[in-house]
Structure formats: C-alpha cells, structure tokens
C-alpha cells in the first residue's frame, strides 16, 4: 500500500468532478477519517464539526457515481501496469434498509421471503491480479432498485423488457471496456452470469469470461466432434455432456463452514470438453449473435464423506486451452470470486455497517453508499496485504503515528512486518492470534482499528499539549 489514509484519500478522490476546492478538501478529510475509523455509524466516527461537514458534502453531490470516478481511473491505471491475466469479478448483493422508516417506502423489494424487505440491489465489479494476490480496485458499481416481475409474465414477454435484471451483468462488462494491448482480462461470475448475452458481450469487447453454468442448454449438432470420447447421442444438452468428461487431474477445494456445516477440504477431479452453444431465438437482443464454443470444465467430488452433499462446479469459458494445468488455473480463478466478493460484502455490511446509514432521501443514501464502497476497497486491500505480503515492512500499511501508538498500547515483540502490525491491531479488538487461530476476522479488526484511531488521537493531543507548554523560543 505505502500510503497513509490521507495520502490514499488524496490519490483516490482528489479531482472528483463537480466539487469546488473547499468540498474537495472536505471529501479527502471525510474519506481519510472513514478509512481510519471503519466501525460504527457516522455520528460514532466523527465529532460534531466533522459530522456536519460530512453531511454538507453528501448534500452537495449531485451524482453519486461521480464520487467513484477518480478511484475508477486510478484502478484503470493500475490495470494498465499489469501484463499477466487480470480477473474482473462481478457479483450482486442486497442492501437492506427495511428498518429505515424515513426512506423504506422509496426503495425496492429485496429478498425472497413473504415479508417484503426494502432496499437496494448492488452489483459490483472488482479487479483482482491473481498472480500478485492484489485487489486493484472497484471498476464499476450499480446500486439500483429492483423492478418486480409482473404477475403472469411469460418468458417471451420478459425478453422484451428493457429493465430485466440480468442486464446488470452486460452493463458491468460493457463498463469495463476493452483490454489494453497485450493484456488478458477475464470476467468471472457465478450462476447469475450464465446467459448468452453476458458471454457475447465479453467477446464483443475483446475480453474473456469464466462463468458458472447452471442452464442445461441444447447443444448444436456436431458440437464436440474434436473429442472422440463424446457420445453425441447420449448428451444432447450441456450439463449431460459435462458429466461425461473423464478426469485429467485432481485438486483440492477449501469448503467454508456455513449454516452449521463445518469447514472441510474436498478432493476434486477436473475434466473438460469443448462444446458449442447458440443464443436463444426468443431473445431479441442476442438471437442474431454467432454461436460460441466453450471450454466446459467440470470440477467434481467423486468420493465425498458420508452424509455430505458432493461438490460440483461446471464452469464455462471462451478460453480454448484445456490441459490439466489450465483446468487448475480456471479453478483457482473461480475461487477468487469467494475470496473477493464475499469478503468485500462483509467489509461493507459487517465492518462499515453500510446498512446502518440514515439519510432522509434515497439520493443522499446512494451518495453515502458510493463513498463508503471505495473506503471498503482500501480496508480489504490491507487485509489482503497480510496474506499476500506478510513480511513486507509494516510501514506499507501503517503510518509512523499508528506504529508508535500500537507499540505503546500492545507492547511485546517488535512490530516489523505487515502481518505483525495487522495482528497486533486485531489484538486490540480481541483477536488472540494463537497457533490454532486463523486470520483475524472483520469484527476484531474493526474494533482494533477503532481503538487504534482513538489511541492515535490521544497521542496527537498529548503532543500538542506538550508543545503548547514549551516556552516561546523566540
């Protein structure tokens, strides 16, 4: 990272269009404060003067998206400097503001329960350098209201709607644009991206895709003539064909705990086949697009433990290479989706508590969301630096004042590396750091960074008081 919060805020926000110089400075100050005080509501993070300044800033912004413009440009600059494959990971999350009575009736439905929760859908497009294990930034974001599907709507009628929800994927891919000369950008998405339009859009812009496939499409005749083991009569549809493939290698997948299910390591087999699909003729947007030949990669667990649902992923990519090494690479790229998006959404909701924002209008709420969404990128970058560069100097993620404060608050072994600093900060929030413990969680990091910010403030006030007591040297 190599920047303290103020330097980072200057680099990622200074020059935001539509703001006069005074508001530019207010924006930088507000963002730096949010980055160093990540937990709690706005009144908890600011004193009264800072809070009033933050409110004036939010009220003055006409277009919420403009607050991310400089950060997006900096992200593109970082992308241009990388000549190994980059992953553009897309995913959608729900932001629940049902308890915010002042604006709930201005928001759209979310969730699938009978009780109608209200809020936004947010579709994020984050850029990852998998070789360098770096999050380069938030390249695009769509925060919008869901339009309920009309009752009794037919499939054909849905295809005619211009506001169908699936188009957030094509808009996200279009916003990324064309890769630079000699570069390879791969769009990564879960099953929500499994439609012909998303694949065709990526190809139109000269980029690639790696999506999880769930639709059992009918294959074109002669779809896999290059594979002599493929039984075309037995497998006329995509998922059937994928499940015919023979394993060419094995790998492991770390399955996270969820819903009472313990974490485990799954041993998986990998195989692939080249198949050709075409657009749905009923879809007016894509029906005239040429067919697409996919490398369909099956990753499956042949011998799962008893009483455990076996893991199976079926992935589709336009990349043609299907050697054992390539299949392992595709698996690794797809796994970045969890590490990136699930963690980013935790930062937004659990850490920054974005769903606790309270503004009187939907527009101001969206402005605050746009601002904090970029702050969440920095916080996730610091967490990743602990894993990707644990032995880098602690000064890469901490200021001199923060290092001085943490050494005083948590005395012990010298703090030299990034990992030592991040773990010591998490210790302020309750992280024990035992050999059996994993990396610190967001809650302990949040509490630790909040305490550290208070300690740094105490150091600053003590120094000012000491200087004020010194006799005038003049």
Secondary structure, DSSP 8 states (H G I E B T S, - for coil): ----HHHHHHHHHTT-TT--HHHHHHHHHHHHHHHH--SS-HHHHS-HHHHHHHHHHHHH-S-GGGGGHHHHHHHHHHHHT--S-EEEEEEEEEEE-TT-TTTGGGSEEESSSSS-EEEEEEEEEEEEETTTTEEEEEEEEEEE------TT--HHHHHH-TT-TTHHHHHHHHHH----TT--EEEEE-GGG-SHHHHHHHHHTT-EEEEE-----B--TTTTTT-TT--TTT--BHHHHHTT----EEEEEEE--BTTB--EEEEEEEEEEEEEE---TT-TTTTTS--EEEEEEEEE-SS--TT----EEEEEES----SHHHHHHHHHHHHHHIIIIIHHHHIIIIIS-GGG---SSHHHHHHHHHHHHHHHHHHHHHHHHHHHSTTSBGGGT--HHHHHHHHHHS-SS---BHHHHHHHHHHHTT----TT--S--HHHHHHHHHHHHHHHHHHHHHHHHHHHHS----
